[in-house]
């Protein structure tokens, strides 16, 4: 079920000039069936924030922008991306991690 939902909103965001790397899409497609619904909602939320320009300009070690949002009490999701000169966004990777408490 999650695969269908994810494919629909990825297609929607391609209309907003989002470009998804093959690695990003492969990773999403391989992992999303085991996701909890919260993870899907956070992925959507992060893409909306990128579209609205609501992200920090802090770069990671590879020179990519990143946006992070908590999923549940001790988990987070980060999306790595670059804004292109034509105004589009190249979504490169994502990570789901655990917060050390």
C-alpha positions in Angstrom: 0.0 0.0 0.0 2.7 2.5 0.9 4.4 2.0 -2.5 1.2 3.2 -4.3 0.9 6.3 -2.0 4.6 7.1 -2.4 4.5 6.7 -6.2 1.5 9.1 -6.4 3.1 11.9 -4.4 6.5 11.5 -6.1 4.7 11.9 -9.4 2.9 15.0 -8.0 6.2 16.5 -6.8 7.9 16.0 -10.2 5.3 18.6 -11.4 6.8 21.0 -8.8 10.2 20.6 -10.4 11.5 18.0 -8.1 14.0 15.5 -9.5 14.6 12.3 -7.6 17.8 10.4 -8.0 17.6 6.7 -9.0 19.3 5.8 -5.8 16.6 7.7 -3.8 13.8 6.0 -5.7 15.3 2.6 -5.4 15.9 3.0 -1.7 12.3 4.2 -1.2 10.8 1.4 -3.3 12.8 -1.3 -1.6 12.1 -0.1 2.0 8.7 1.5 1.9 6.5 -1.6 2.3 7.9 -2.2 5.7 7.4 1.4 6.7 5.0 2.6 9.4 2.4 5.1 8.2 4.1 7.8 10.3 7.2 7.5 8.1 5.2 8.1 4.9 3.5 11.2 6.4 6.9 12.6 7.5 8.4 12.0 4.0 5.4 14.0 2.5 5.9 16.7 5.1 9.6 17.1 4.4 8.9 17.4 0.7 6.3 20.1 1.4 8.8 22.0 3.5 11.4 21.9 0.7 8.9 23.1 -1.8 8.0 26.1 0.4 11.6 26.9 1.0 11.3 26.1 4.7 14.7 24.5 5.3 18.1 25.5 6.7 21.0 26.4 4.4 23.4 24.2 6.4 25.2 21.7 4.2 26.3 18.2 5.1 29.7 16.7 4.5 28.9 16.1 0.8 27.7 19.7 0.2 24.0 18.8 0.2 21.2 20.6 1.9 19.3 18.6 4.5 16.0 18.8 6.2 15.1 16.7 9.3 11.9 16.0 11.1 11.0 13.7 14.0 8.9 10.7 13.2 8.1 9.4 16.6 9.6 9.9 20.1 13.0 8.5 19.3 13.2 8.4 15.4 13.8 11.0 12.7 13.9 11.3 9.0 16.4 13.4 7.0 16.2 14.1 3.3 19.4 15.3 1.4 19.0 17.5 -1.6 20.4 20.3 -3.7 18.6 23.3 -5.3 19.5 23.5 -8.9 20.2 26.8 -10.8 16.9 26.4 -12.7 15.0 26.4 -9.4 14.3 22.7 -9.3 15.3 20.4 -6.4 17.4 17.3 -6.8 16.5 14.9 -4.0 19.5 12.7 -3.5 19.0 10.5 -0.4 17.1 10.0 2.8 17.9 8.5 6.2 15.8 7.2 9.0 17.7 7.2 12.3 17.3 6.9 16.0 17.8 9.6 18.5 20.1 8.7 21.3 18.4 9.7 24.5 
